Amino acid sequence: MIRIIRLLGAALGALVGLGFVLAEQPSFDRTGSPALLIPIWIAAWVSVGFLLLPYLTVVPAARLIRGVQAMSTAEFVAAVAGLVIGLLIALLLGLPLTVLPQPYGTYLPIGVSICFGLGMLGLTVAKREDLVAAAEAAGFVRRGEGQASASRGGETEVIVDTSAIIDGRIADIVDSGFLYHRLIIPHFVLDELQRIADSSDTQRRARGRRGLEILGRLQKDGPTPVEIVGDDPADAADVDAKLVSLARARGAAILTNDFNLNRVADLQSIRVLNINSLANALKPALLPGDELRIKVLTEGKESGQGVGYLDDGTMVVVEGGARLVGHELDVAVTRVLQTVMGRMVFAQAHSE
């Protein structure tokens, strides 16, 4: 296709160059060497047409098609509605401008149409969630319809971060049926996973290879479709920025257990599925006064404290448990502390 467009561009350039020659023949004659200058002139126009026509036709069209395909249904509907509203406003404002003297009467209405059309298009896409909420409040849309449309358009895809793959728990979550969206694996995430698997550090290499095995398992046996895409946002430098940019472009969520990526995505209003947050939510609720049976494994940082762990990995700090390392004992919960790293439970050993 590109080759045909280039040949058409070369032919068009030759016609333009020849037209200039026919129109300005006296100017070429005055140079003293028209037999040399005319072929060079036409060859230059052929080169310009051959090189530029694809970038004026096929390349912008392909980018436009990719952009439309990446839009969610809500974004597309909002864009079309905004464009129509903007053009209607431009029509009302542009009609009086047509009576102005030329060339203002011709070019000002065109400029107003472009500005209002593109401006309203961008505004409605940016505020689509608020517009849907307003339509629900006014009764034009049934409550939940807007969210369902957005879910069909954007949240059918989840972009998976490297940390979520090498963590390993993603396979169990998918198998359980809680994660049923299409999983998107960008090539740059796959490349990062490959670099980890080829690392000289033994631990990193093992984690990378486990991640590749889990990814292969998800593709082969997982109930959720897995798609590897070549999208690589050129405006982003590191992997986290590329993930955020890609999620915004596709209207997708991000699956990760990276705290920093979670914060960056939240700041840009991108939905994040954090595996660590899910694990913490599934832990049983503990309140002061609850009874636990815990095995003290080691001494704590403070004097007299012992440390044990629940089945879900929650750390339990037992006051007075340092002398009972290696023993199982009944304890009573005194307080529960939620930290960035997870939940920490403080308990008091029963007096014997």
C-alpha positions in Angstrom: 0.0 0.0 0.0 2.8 2.4 0.9 4.6 1.6 -2.3 1.6 2.4 -4.4 1.0 5.7 -2.5 4.7 6.6 -3.1 4.4 5.9 -6.8 1.2 8.1 -7.0 3.1 10.8 -5.1 6.0 10.7 -7.6 3.5 10.9 -10.5 1.7 13.8 -8.8 5.0 15.5 -8.1 6.0 15.2 -11.8 2.8 16.7 -12.9 3.2 19.6 -10.4 6.8 20.2 -11.6 5.8 20.1 -15.2 2.9 22.5 -14.6 5.3 25.0 -13.0 7.6 24.6 -16.0 4.8 25.3 -18.5 3.5 28.2 -16.5 6.9 29.8 -15.9 8.7 28.9 -19.2 10.1 32.4 -19.7 11.7 32.3 -16.2 13.5 29.1 -17.0 14.6 30.4 -20.4 16.2 33.4 -18.7 18.5 31.2 -16.7 20.6 30.4 -19.8 20.5 26.6 -19.2 16.8 25.5 -19.3 17.7 22.1 -20.7 19.6 21.3 -17.4 17.4 23.1 -14.9 14.1 21.8 -16.1 14.9 18.1 -15.5 16.4 18.9 -12.1 13.3 20.9 -11.2 10.9 18.0 -12.2 13.1 15.4 -10.5 13.0 17.5 -7.3 9.2 17.6 -7.4 9.1 13.8 -8.1 11.3 13.2 -5.0 9.1 15.5 -2.8 5.9 13.7 -3.9 7.5 10.3 -3.5 8.7 11.1 0.1 5.8 13.2 1.5 2.6 11.8 0.1 2.4 8.8 2.5 2.9 11.1 5.5 0.0 13.3 4.2 -2.4 10.4 3.6 -1.7 6.8 4.8 0.3 7.5 8.0 -2.2 10.0 9.5 -5.1 7.8 8.5 -3.5 4.7 10.2 -2.8 6.7 13.4 -6.4 7.9 13.4 -7.7 4.4 13.0 -5.5 3.1 15.8 -6.6 5.9 18.1 -10.3 5.2 17.4 -9.7 1.4 18.0 -8.0 2.2 21.4 -11.0 4.4 22.5 -13.5 2.9 24.9 -17.2 3.0 23.9 -17.9 5.8 26.3 -15.0 7.9 24.9 -16.2 7.3 21.3 -19.8 8.3 22.0 -18.6 11.3 24.0 -16.3 12.3 21.2 -19.0 12.1 18.5 -21.5 14.0 20.7 -18.9 16.7 21.5 -18.0 17.1 17.8 -21.6 17.5 16.8 -22.3 20.0 19.5 -19.2 22.0 18.7 -20.1 22.1 15.0 -23.6 23.3 15.8 -22.3 26.1 18.0 -19.8 27.0 15.3 -22.6 27.1 12.7 -24.6 29.6 14.8 -21.5 31.8 15.4 -20.1 31.4 11.9 -23.2 32.5 9.9 -22.9 36.2 11.0 -19.2 36.1 10.2 -19.8 35.3 6.5 -21.0 38.9 5.9 -17.6 40.3 6.8 -15.3 41.6 4.0 -13.1 39.1 2.2 -11.0 37.2 3.1 -12.4 37.3 6.7 -15.9 36.2 5.6 -14.4 33.0 4.2 -11.7 32.0 6.7 -13.2 33.1 10.0 -16.2 30.7 9.9 -13.8 27.8 9.0 -11.5 28.7 11.9 -14.5 28.9 14.3 -15.7 25.5 13.2 -12.3 23.9 13.7 -11.8 25.5 17.2 -15.3 24.7 18.5 -15.4 21.2 16.9 -12.1 20.0 18.3 -12.6 21.9 21.6 -16.0 20.4 22.4 -14.6 16.9 21.3 -11.8 17.1 23.8 -14.0 18.6 26.6 -16.7 15.9 26.3 -14.1 13.1 26.3 -12.4 14.5 29.3 -15.6 15.0 31.3 -17.5 11.9 30.0 -17.9 10.4 33.5 -19.5 13.6 34.9 -21.7 13.8 31.8 -23.0 10.3 32.3 -23.7 11.0 36.0 -25.6 14.1 35.0 -27.6 12.1 32.4 -28.5 9.6 35.1 -29.6 12.3 37.5 -31.8 13.8 34.8 -33.3 10.5 34.0 -32.1 10.3 30.4 -30.0 7.2 31.2 -30.9 4.4 33.6 -28.6 4.2 36.6 -25.8 1.7 35.9 -26.1 2.0 32.1 -23.1 4.4 31.9 -20.9 2.2 34.1 -21.9 -0.9 32.0 -21.0 0.9 28.8 -17.6 1.9 30.2 -17.0 -1.6 31.5 -17.7 -3.1 28.0 -15.5 -0.5 26.4 -12.6 0.0 28.7 -12.5 -2.4 31.6 -12.7 -5.6 29.5 -8.9 -5.2 29.3 -6.3 -5.3 32.2 -2.7 -4.5 31.4 -0.4 -6.7 33.5 2.8 -5.3 35.1 6.0 -7.3 35.4 5.7 -7.4 39.2 2.3 -9.0 39.0 3.6 -11.8 36.7 6.7 -12.7 38.8 4.6 -12.5 42.0 2.9 -15.7 40.9 -0.4 -15.2 42.6 -2.0 -14.0 39.3 -2.4 -17.5 38.1 -4.4 -18.6 41.2 -6.5 -15.4 41.0 -7.3 -16.1 37.3 -8.1 -19.8 38.0 -10.5 -18.8 40.8 -12.6 -16.7 38.3 -12.2 -13.4 40.2 -10.2 -11.9 37.3 -12.1 -12.6 34.0 -11.0 -9.6 31.9 -8.7 -9.9 28.9 -5.1 -9.7 30.1 -2.9 -7.5 28.0 0.9 -8.1 28.1 2.9 -5.3 26.4 6.1 -6.3 24.6 8.1 -4.0 26.8 6.9 -5.9 29.9 7.8 -9.1 28.2 11.3 -7.7 27.4 11.7 -6.6 31.1 10.7 -10.1 32.2 13.2 -11.6 29.8 16.0 -9.4 31.2 15.2 -10.5 34.7 15.2 -14.1 33.6 18.7 -13.6 32.1 20.1 -11.7 35.1 23.4 -12.7 36.7 21.7 -12.6 40.1 20.5 -16.1 41.0 17.4 -14.9 42.9 16.3 -12.4 40.2 16.9 -15.1 37.5 14.7 -17.6 39.3 11.9 -15.0 39.7 12.1 -14.1 36.0 12.0 -17.7 34.9 9.0 -18.3 37.2 7.3 -15.3 35.7 7.8 -16.7 32.2 6.5 -20.1 33.3 3.4 -18.5 34.8 2.8 -16.4 31.7 3.1 -19.6 29.5 0.6 -21.3 31.8 -1.9 -18.5 31.6 -1.7 -18.5 27.8 -2.0 -22.2 27.4 -4.4 -23.3 30.2 -5.9 -20.1 31.7 -9.6 -19.5 31.4 -8.9 -15.8 30.7 -7.7 -14.7 27.2 -4.1 -13.4 27.2 -2.9 -11.0 24.4 0.6 -9.8 23.8 0.6 -6.4 22.1 3.4 -4.4 20.5 2.1 -1.0 21.7 5.1 1.0 23.0 4.2 4.6 23.9 7.0 6.8 22.5 6.2 9.7 25.0 7.2 7.6 28.0 10.7 6.7 29.2 10.5 3.9 31.8 8.2 0.9 32.0 5.9 2.4 34.7 5.3 5.5 32.6 4.6 3.3 29.5 2.1 1.3 31.4 0.2 4.4 32.6 0.3 5.9 29.1 -0.9 2.6 27.5 -3.7 2.2 30.1 -4.9 5.7 29.4 -4.9 5.2 25.6 -6.8 1.8 25.8 -9.1 2.8 28.7 -7.8 -0.3 30.6 -6.9 -1.0 34.2 -3.5 -2.0 35.5 -2.8 -5.2 37.5 0.3 -4.8 39.7 1.7 -5.1 43.2 4.1 -2.2 42.8 3.2 0.5 45.4 4.8 3.4 43.4 3.1 2.4 40.1 -0.2 2.2 42.1 0.2 5.7 43.4 1.2 7.2 40.0 -1.8 5.5 38.3 -4.2 6.7 41.0 -3.0 10.3 40.6 -3.9 10.0 36.9 -7.4 8.5 37.5 -6.4 5.1 36.1 -8.0 2.1 37.8 -5.5 -0.2 39.5 -6.0 -3.8 40.6 -3.4 -4.3 43.3 -2.7 -7.9 44.3 -1.4 -6.9 47.7 -4.5 -4.9 48.4 -6.7 -7.9 47.4 -4.7 -10.2 49.7 -5.1 -7.8 52.6 -8.8 -7.5 52.0 -9.2 -11.3 52.1 -7.5 -11.6 55.5 -9.9 -12.3 58.4 -10.9 -9.2 60.4 -9.3 -9.1 63.8 -10.5 -7.0 66.7 -9.1 -6.3 70.2 -10.0 -9.2 72.5 -10.0 -11.9 69.8 -8.3 -15.1 70.7 -5.5 -16.6 68.5 -3.4 -19.7 68.6 0.1 -18.7 67.5 3.5 -20.3 67.4 6.3 -17.9 68.4 9.1 -18.3 65.9 11.6 -15.6 66.9 12.2 -12.7 69.3 10.9 -9.3 68.4 12.8 -6.0 68.1 11.6 -4.8 71.5 12.6 -6.5 74.7 10.4 -9.3 75.8 8.5 -9.5 72.5 8.0 -12.6 70.4 7.0 -12.8 66.8 4.8 -15.4 65.0 2.8 -15.5 61.8 -0.8 -16.4 60.9 -1.6 -18.7 58.0 -2.1 -15.8 55.7 1.3 -14.3 56.5 0.1 -11.6 59.0 2.8 -10.9 61.5 1.7 -11.2 65.2 3.9 -9.4 67.8 3.4 -11.2 71.2 4.1 -9.2 74.3 6.0 -11.4 76.7 6.6 -14.0 74.1 10.4 -13.8 73.9 10.8 -16.6 76.5 8.4 -18.8 74.6 10.1 -19.0 71.2 9.3 -22.4 69.6 6.1 -22.9 71.6 2.5 -22.6 70.6 0.3 -20.5 72.9 -3.0 -18.8 73.2 -2.9 -15.0 72.9 -5.4 -12.2 73.0 -5.4 -9.4 70.4 -4.7 -6.0 71.9 -4.5 -3.9 68.7 -4.3 -4.1 65.0 -2.0 -1.8 63.0 -2.4 -1.3 59.2 0.8 -0.3 57.5 1.9 0.3 53.9 3.6 -3.2 54.0 0.5 -4.9 55.3 -1.3 -5.6 58.6 0.5 -6.1 61.9 -1.3 -7.6 65.0 -0.2 -7.0 68.6 -1.2 -9.6 71.1 -0.7 -10.4 74.8 0.2 -13.9 75.9 -2.2 -15.4 78.5 -0.7 -15.7 81.9 0.0 -19.3 82.8 
